[in-house]
């Protein structure tokens, strides 16, 4: 290239790099603007508004990427797919963003644009920022801003100072009672640790965390050989704000920050600093999930990909079929040493499935944007991934190349996945029940019933209630993960089962009455559940109403009237009904 040609190319590269960086800055500003509505929604108890904000913020990333792709095409014209030019653009972009916070976020945005433009399979390190090289925690030298409260001999005074700094336009309902509640919970927990533990200080992340109708103060209790998570849930009632729960164990806090919950709305200058803090109280929580639950879903995907690729470099086990019954809609497989499940849509679905591929993908998109209520796994959608063919067990490889050709094909020594979903791995409920009995089995059966109830309150009907479609987490919670028959409660027609009018009707193998496309008969659910007699009795005793059409019609009525039926992520499990007004 001559000097005269190099000049315009360099200028085009700088202009394009600047345009993409500016697009990310605008995206991030709009992301934070939506996030900053959360305190107002909480103060005004506008839970419907909170739900709208959650969807709007989720849709923001793709909207900005699509617009940026269009802008780049306009800017570069016939040179849009010039790889040599994009190598320059990548270099210019890296220099342009040096002073921005969370630069890995910006690089991920750049890579989203180039991958969309070029339809990249695997990675293209010369024109994108490779996920395995992007460690958003590697160069963190500063700590997240916290408020620190020292213990001068009275936990009550410490928590009076802490809660006194949590200010809303709404008043406290009974601040003294909330202070006493927190003090008692912390004192009891410390006593339960066995020996006497001295609290030196409490550190709290300055911004309050919001999730639907709850606000959370997030911090940690620190002392000599003492580090305890501290999450305080706040509720805004008719009479004012009060402390609704105090969570002090890693397990309870992990559920609040679960991959089955809606994303938090918390306004952060530097997200990676908060992830470092959260890792100190949730050491077993993957970094990818922490970025995701903080609302940075794309960065969470990048982190999960990086975790997987790094893991593949240091292991030798093969991808194999996931434990459990083979699905009719998905080919499900796992890497035994890595804690996720991979799901690929089959080309054709055998009887009795009648759903279309596009409908399956739409249902996963619905779950992505919906309040998951702690009962739906967050399925991350990936495209054009490349894995070594040798890492696949022969029987799995044969099935993928035979039954998932729309999504999977070979390329040399690699297997290319044009489309797949990745989820956290759980133990299928039907397999779990084979390993436990007595009280342990009854507890998970009752949580299965609670799972169906929780989903109903958030306008979700699982459709297929067979135990194989539910999983059990390491915390013993039952989660639904098979979405091909999932639908909204308000779209169903829940009917009482007609009574037979004569013995012949009762003996028929097929229904003797008319069944519409959206008709559901809850009384029949129990016949398809492989529970023992004692487990079945326990389910009927506690959750028998979910097997009645009246229950579902009642939920439909409340949803249609605009109620928000919140499902809380903490124990003891309670369902709170919040008016949308």
C-alpha positions, 0 to 999 in steps of 0.5 A: 500500500502506498503512503497516499493509500495508507493515509485515508485508510488510517483516517478511516480506521480512526474514525470507525474506532471512534464511532464504535467507542462512542456507541458503547459510551452511549449504550452504557449511559443509557444502561445506567439511566435505566438503572437509575430509575430503580430507586424511584420505582422502589419509592413509588412502589411502581413494580410494573415499571420495574418490570418494564425497565428490566426488559428495556435494559435487556434489549438495549445491547442488541439494539446498540450493536445492530445500530452500530453495525449499520453505522459502520457499513455506512461509514466504510461502504465497499471496504466494510469487510476489509480484514486488513482495515479492521486490523487497523481499526482494532488497534486504533480502538484499543488505544482509544479506550485506554482511559475508560472504566471496565475496558473489557466491556468495551472490547466485548462490544467491539467484538460483538460488532465484528462478529455480527459483520463477518459472521465469525466462526470460532475466533478471529483474533486479528479483527476482534478481542479474543474472550480468552484474553479478556480478564476483567478482574486481572488489572483491578487495583482499586476497590469498590466504594464502601461505607465502613461502620466500626464496632465500638462495643454495640452492634445496635449502634453500628446498625443504627448508623448503617440503616440511618445512611440508607435513605429514600424519599419514603420514611422508615416504618419503624427504624428502631424495630428494623435495627433490632431485627438486624442486630438480633439476626447478626448476633444469633448467627455469630453465636451459631458459629460456635466460638465467640467472634468479635465484629470489628467492622461492617463494610457495605457497597454504597449503591443499593441493589434493586430487584423487582419490588425489593431493595438490598443492602449488600456488604460483609461483616469483618473481624479477626478470622471472621468474614461473613456475608451481609445482605439486608432485604428492604420492603416498601410498605403502605406505612414505610420502609422496613427490613424484611430479611437478613441473610448471613450465610453464603448459601442464602446470599448465593440464592439471592445472586442466583442464575435463576433470578432476575438481574439486579439494577444497581448503578455502578461506576466500575462493575468489576470492582463490585464483582471482586467484592462479591467474590469475597463473600461468594467464593464458589459463584462463577465470575460469569454469573456475577457479571450476569446477575449485575445486568451485564449479560453479554459480559457474563457470556464472554466470561463463561466462554473464557472459563470454558476455553481455559478449562478445555486447555487443562482437561482431557475428558470428553463431551458426553450426553447429559445424565437423564432421559434423552429429550425429544426437542434438544440434544443435551450434553455436558463436559463432566468436569465443567459445571454446565449443560449444552443444549442444541435444538434437533432438526425434527421433533418426534410425536407428540411434540408439535412445536416448531424450532422458531417457537422453541427459540422464542420461548427461550427468549421469553425466559431471558426477558422474564422475571425468572422468580428463582425457578427458571435457569438463565440459558445463555444463547451462543452462536458459531462456537468451535470445539475439537471433534476429538473431545466428543464421545463417539455416540454423542458425535454421531447423534449431533451429526445425524439429528442436529444438522441445522446447528452442527457441522464438521470443519476439518478437525473441529465441530462447529455449533452455529447455535446452542444454549448453555445453562448451569448443570443441575441434577434432574429431579427424577434422578435426584429422587432415586438417591434420597428418601424419607424427609430429604425426598419429601422436602424436594417434592414439596419444593417441586410443588412450590416451584410450580406455584412460584412460576404461576405467580410470575405468569409462567405455566411450565406445560410439561410437568414431568420430573425429568424437566426439573433440576435440583441445585446444590442448594436443594432448590427445584428449578425448571429448565425445559422450555419447549412447552412453556407458556404464560398462565394468562394464555391458557384455559384452565378447565375442571375435568368433566365428570363421565356421564356413563361407564363407557365414557370412563373406560375410553382411552381418549377424552370423551369431551372436547379439548381445545388447543389451550385447554389445561386440566390441572386435576390430571397433573398428578397422574403423570408424576412418578412419586411414591405414595408418601411423596404424592400424599405430601404434595397433595397435603401442601400444594393440592390447590395447584392441582385445581383449575380454581387455583390457576383461574384465581392467579389469572384473575389477579394477574389480569387485574395488574397485581405483581405477585412477587416470589422472594429469594430468601427464607422463610419462603413467603409470597408477597402481593404488591399492588402495581399502584 
